Amino acid sequence: MMAARKRLPAADRLPQVRGRVRNGVALAPLTWFRVGGPAEILYRPADIDDLAEFMAACPADIPVSVLGVASNLLIRDGGLQGVVIRLGGEFARVRIDGDKVIAGAGALDLTVAEEACAAGLAGLEFLSGIPGTIGGAVKMNAGAYGSEIVDIIESAVLVTRAGTVVTVPGETLGLSYRHSELPEGAIVVEATLRGRPDRANEVAERMREVQTRRAETQPIRARTGGSTFANPAGAKAWELIDRAGCRGLTMGGAQVSEQHCNFLINTGTATAADLESLGEEVRRRVQKDSGVELRWEIMRIGAFA
């Protein structure tokens, strides 16, 4: 009887690329929580063509995930198997075309808002209060202060798992509250956002108001990951958490923020397991107190230690 053929590690089965590929990269320093295990492989594509060629040739059994600035992401302590793609460089460019803002997926939300402001375009001010990238914003239909991506997106460019580059209208993305219906395995590489003409100084003032409000109400200087749970229909997650007595609750090095109790904080010694376990304890207490089942807004990915 023939012995089973041993499968080669992912690094030995990947196609050649023009971008950068590194093995065993620590991811914790790249995340806002500053926790989590390493990436088996970290790939930074040179451009869209490089990414598309890679996706077309990457074996289907090798997991592929995408990492932005990891402001709304919890990577578990066992890290990420397969390939982690990080979009920077060419993917972080922003350009203006009339009343349209065309932003690469790696562009910071704040940068996109600032570019729109400089061009005298309104409607994107809310992005200055969201600490992430446009790729993640589209995937999560990010929103703040009464506006969401669904309100301003015209189209998005995707690279599918099969390596095809497609441009799709915004209305076909299935965007709803903190949710999208992107094709399985597709990666957002660019988005075209609609603005409307306005005076740059008035746009700038509204952006300052957004940023001031965020600084006053959120623990922006802490090691956090943004809003932990989505707001249930007709309710606010933080109010349910507060009512369940979870403000300031700790587990290991993780804590529910005293300032805004829909934020989890790494006080300095937390593991990803501490943070996830604390979140689950908050969910349990809220369910017991109010009967409401909170849904995680923070994405949790990777293997447990």
C-alpha positions in Angstrom: 0.0 0.0 0.0 1.4 3.4 -1.0 2.0 5.9 1.8 0.0 9.1 1.6 1.8 11.9 -0.1 2.8 14.6 2.4 1.4 18.0 1.5 4.0 20.7 1.0 3.7 23.8 3.3 1.8 26.7 1.9 5.0 28.7 1.3 6.3 26.0 -1.2 3.1 26.0 -3.2 2.5 29.7 -3.8 3.0 31.3 -7.2 5.8 33.8 -8.0 4.8 37.4 -7.3 6.2 40.9 -7.8 5.1 42.0 -4.4 6.7 41.2 -1.0 6.3 37.8 0.7 7.5 37.0 4.2 7.0 33.9 6.4 6.1 33.8 10.1 5.4 37.5 10.5 4.2 38.8 13.9 0.8 40.4 13.5 0.2 41.8 17.0 2.2 45.0 16.3 0.0 45.6 13.3 -3.2 45.5 15.2 -4.9 48.1 17.4 -5.4 45.6 20.2 -1.7 44.6 20.0 -2.5 40.9 20.5 -2.7 37.8 18.3 -0.4 35.2 16.8 1.7 35.3 13.6 0.8 35.0 10.0 2.1 31.9 8.3 2.7 34.1 5.2 2.3 37.8 4.8 2.0 39.1 1.2 2.0 42.7 0.1 0.9 42.9 -3.6 2.7 45.3 -5.9 -0.5 46.3 -7.6 -3.9 45.0 -8.7 -2.5 42.9 -11.6 0.0 41.2 -9.2 -2.8 40.4 -6.7 -5.1 39.1 -9.5 -2.4 36.8 -10.8 -1.6 35.6 -7.3 -5.3 34.8 -6.6 -5.7 33.0 -9.9 -2.7 30.7 -9.2 -3.0 30.3 -5.4 -4.1 26.7 -4.6 -7.8 26.7 -3.5 -7.0 24.9 -0.2 -4.7 27.6 1.1 -6.6 30.1 3.3 -6.4 33.7 2.2 -7.3 36.6 4.5 -7.0 40.4 4.2 -5.6 42.7 6.8 -6.0 46.5 6.8 -4.9 48.5 9.8 -6.7 46.0 12.0 -8.7 48.6 13.9 -11.8 46.5 14.1 -10.2 43.1 14.2 -9.2 40.5 16.8 -6.6 38.0 15.7 -6.6 35.0 17.9 -3.4 33.8 19.7 -2.8 30.9 17.4 -2.4 33.3 14.5 -3.5 32.9 10.8 -2.7 30.0 8.6 -2.2 30.4 4.9 -1.7 33.8 3.3 -2.5 37.2 4.9 -2.7 39.9 2.3 -1.9 43.5 3.3 -2.8 46.3 0.8 -0.6 49.3 0.8 1.4 51.4 -1.7 -0.6 51.5 -4.9 -3.7 50.4 -3.0 -3.6 53.5 -0.7 -3.9 56.1 -3.4 -6.8 58.6 -3.5 -7.8 60.7 -6.5 -10.6 63.1 -7.2 -12.7 63.1 -10.4 -15.4 65.8 -10.4 -17.6 65.0 -7.4 -16.3 61.5 -7.1 -13.6 60.3 -4.7 -11.8 57.2 -6.0 -10.0 55.5 -3.1 -7.8 52.4 -3.0 -8.7 49.8 -0.4 -5.6 50.5 1.6 -6.4 54.3 2.0 -7.2 55.4 5.5 -10.8 56.5 6.0 -9.4 59.8 7.5 -7.2 60.4 4.5 -10.2 59.9 2.2 -12.2 62.4 4.2 -9.3 64.9 4.1 -8.9 64.6 0.3 -12.6 65.1 -0.2 -12.5 68.2 2.1 -9.5 69.7 0.2 -11.5 69.2 -3.1 -14.5 71.0 -1.6 -16.7 67.8 -1.5 -19.1 67.1 1.4 -20.8 63.9 2.5 -17.6 62.0 3.5 -17.0 63.8 6.8 -18.2 60.8 8.9 -15.2 58.8 7.6 -12.9 61.0 9.7 -14.4 59.4 12.8 -13.7 55.8 11.6 -10.2 54.5 12.3 -9.8 52.0 9.4 -9.3 51.6 5.7 -11.7 51.9 2.8 -11.5 48.2 2.0 -12.7 47.3 5.5 -15.2 50.1 5.4 -16.9 48.7 2.3 -16.8 45.1 3.6 -18.4 46.2 6.9 -20.5 49.0 5.6 -18.8 51.2 8.2 -20.7 54.1 9.6 -20.7 56.8 12.2 -22.7 59.8 13.2 -25.7 59.0 11.1 -23.9 58.1 7.8 -22.7 54.8 6.3 -20.8 53.7 3.3 -24.0 52.6 1.6 -25.0 56.2 1.5 -22.1 57.3 -0.6 -20.7 54.4 -2.6 -21.1 54.3 -6.3 -19.1 51.3 -7.2 -16.3 49.0 -6.1 -13.5 47.1 -7.8 -13.1 43.5 -6.5 -10.5 40.8 -7.1 -12.3 37.5 -6.9 -10.8 34.3 -5.4 -10.4 33.1 -9.0 -8.3 36.1 -9.8 -10.9 38.0 -11.9 -11.0 41.8 -11.6 -14.6 43.1 -11.7 -16.2 46.5 -11.1 -19.6 46.2 -9.5 -22.3 48.9 -8.7 -22.6 49.8 -5.0 -26.3 48.7 -5.0 -25.2 45.1 -5.8 -23.0 44.8 -2.7 -25.9 44.0 -0.4 -24.8 46.6 2.1 -26.8 46.8 5.3 -26.0 47.6 8.9 -22.4 46.5 9.4 -22.8 43.9 6.7 -22.1 43.2 3.0 -22.7 40.4 0.6 -19.5 40.4 -1.3 -18.8 37.2 -3.4 -17.1 34.6 -1.3 -13.3 35.2 -1.1 -13.5 38.5 -3.0 -11.2 41.3 -2.0 -12.1 45.0 -2.3 -9.3 46.9 -4.0 -10.9 50.2 -4.8 -14.1 52.2 -4.2 -15.7 55.1 -5.9 -17.5 57.4 -3.5 -20.0 60.2 -4.2 -19.5 63.7 -2.7 -21.3 66.9 -3.2 -19.8 70.3 -3.8 -19.5 72.5 -0.6 -17.1 75.0 0.8 -13.9 73.4 2.0 -13.9 75.4 5.3 -17.4 74.3 6.2 -16.5 70.6 5.4 -13.4 71.0 7.6 -15.4 72.4 10.5 -17.8 69.4 10.4 -14.9 67.1 10.3 -13.4 68.8 13.4 -16.8 68.3 15.1 -16.8 64.6 14.3 -13.2 64.1 15.6 -13.9 66.2 18.8 -17.0 64.1 19.5 -15.1 60.9 19.0 -12.3 62.0 21.3 -14.8 63.0 24.0 -16.8 59.8 24.0 -14.4 57.0 23.0 -11.1 55.6 24.5 -9.1 56.5 21.4 -5.7 56.4 23.2 -6.2 52.9 24.5 -5.4 49.6 22.9 -8.8 48.9 21.6 -10.7 47.6 18.5 -13.5 50.1 18.1 -17.2 49.2 18.8 -17.3 45.6 20.0 -20.9 44.8 19.3 -23.4 46.0 16.7 -26.4 47.9 18.0 -29.5 45.6 18.2 -32.6 46.8 16.5 -34.2 49.6 18.5 -31.4 49.6 21.1 -27.9 50.7 21.8 -25.3 48.1 22.7 -23.5 50.3 25.2 -26.7 51.0 27.2 -27.5 47.2 27.4 -23.9 46.5 28.5 -24.0 49.2 31.1 -27.4 48.1 32.4 -26.0 44.5 32.8 -23.3 45.9 35.1 -20.4 45.3 32.8 -18.8 48.8 32.7 -15.2 48.3 33.9 -15.5 44.5 34.0 -12.1 42.7 33.7 -10.8 39.3 32.6 -7.1 38.8 32.6 -5.5 41.8 31.0 -8.8 42.8 29.2 -11.3 45.4 30.4 -14.6 46.8 29.4 -13.9 50.5 28.9 -15.1 52.8 31.7 -15.5 55.6 29.2 -17.5 53.8 26.6 -18.6 50.3 27.6 -19.0 49.0 24.0 -15.2 49.1 23.8 -12.9 46.4 25.0 -9.4 47.4 26.1 -6.1 45.7 26.3 -4.7 47.2 29.6 -1.2 46.0 28.6 -1.1 42.3 29.4 -4.2 40.9 27.6 -4.2 38.0 25.2 -6.6 37.6 22.4 -8.3 34.9 24.5 -8.7 37.4 27.4 -10.5 39.9 25.1 -12.7 37.3 23.4 -13.6 35.6 26.6 -14.5 39.0 28.2 -16.7 39.8 25.2 -18.5 36.5 25.5 -19.0 37.1 29.2 -20.5 40.5 28.3 -22.8 38.9 25.8 -23.9 36.3 28.5 -24.7 39.0 31.1 -26.6 41.1 28.6 -28.6 38.1 27.4 -29.5 37.3 31.1 -30.3 40.8 32.0 -32.3 42.0 28.9 -32.9 38.9 26.8 -31.0 40.6 23.9 -28.3 38.6 22.1 -25.5 41.0 21.1 -23.8 40.4 17.8 -20.0 40.9 17.5 -19.1 43.8 15.3 -15.4 43.2 15.8 -14.2 40.5 13.4 -12.5 37.6 15.2 -10.2 35.4 13.0 -7.5 32.9 13.4 -6.7 29.8 15.4 -7.0 29.5 19.2 -3.7 29.0 21.0 
